Amino acid sequence: MRLGESDIVRLAIFPTEAGYSISAEFPDHQTTSQDVPVDRPPGYQLYGMARLDGVGFEISPTGPQENLLPEGEAVVWRWTLSPLNPGQQRLSVAL
């Protein structure tokens, strides 16, 4: 990604038997993901919160985003980002 350009980061979670599998998509960049065990107690609705942070980036939307996690359905979070400085930068996604 070059200074003055923008791109989209997409974080998706997919239901599995043990919980959720996490997948991050950021074209042409390395991503690391993992499976997360999640208990779904009867009678409760689950929500997930995700936040993307990166020093040297303008990120939209900012702050944590909350999504309902319907049983058996995938959930997606998206951010648009633009670098503020040249050089290599790191991003951090918290779920």
N, C-alpha and C positions, 0 to 999 in steps of 0.2 A: 504494500500500500504506500502510495507516495503522498507527500505533503500536498494538501489541496484537494485530495480525493476523499471519497467516503465509501463505506462498505457496510454490509449487514452481518451481524452475528445472530445465529439462530440456535437456541437451546431447546431440545425436545426431550420429553420423558415418555417412555412407552411402558405399559403395564406388562409385568412378567408374573410367574407364579409366586415368586418370593417378594416382589415389591415393584420396583421400576428400574428400567435400564435408561441411562442418561446418554444422550448423543448431542455433541456440540458441532455445529457447522460454521466454518469460517473459511471460505474458499481460498485455496493456495496458502494456508497456514496450518501449522501443527496444532492439534487439539488432543487432550487427554480426557478420557471419560471412564466411568465405572458403573457397576450395578449397585443399587441401594435397596436394602431390605426395608419394607414398610408394612406395619400392621394396620389393618383396616377394621377397627372395632365396629360391631354391628350398631346401627342407629346413629352413626356419626358421619358427617361430611368432612372430607379431607381437603385442605388447601395447601398449595405450595407457593413459596416465595422465592424469587430469583433476583439477583442483583449483579450487574456488570460494572466493574471498576477498572480504571486504567489511567495511570498518571500520564499526562501528555496527550490526552484524547478529549474531544468533545463527544459526549455520549448522550443519546436520546432514546428512550426516556431515562431520566435520572432516578436514583433511589430504587428501593425494592418494588417489585411488581408482584401482586398476589393473583393467583388463578385457582379456581375450583378444580379438583382432581376427580372427575367423574369416574366411577368404577368401570374398568375395561376400556377406557379411552386414552389416547395420547394427548399430551398438553404441550403447547409451544410458547416460548417467550422469544421476542425479537428486539434487537437494538440496532440503531444506526450509529456509526461512529466515524469521526474524522480526526486524523492526527493533528496535533498543534505544533509538534516539533519534528525535525528530521531525525532519522536514526531508528534503531530497533527499540521497540516498546513491548511491554508485557500487559496482558489483560488478565483479570481474575473474575471468574463467575462463581458466585455463592448461591447455592440452592438449599 
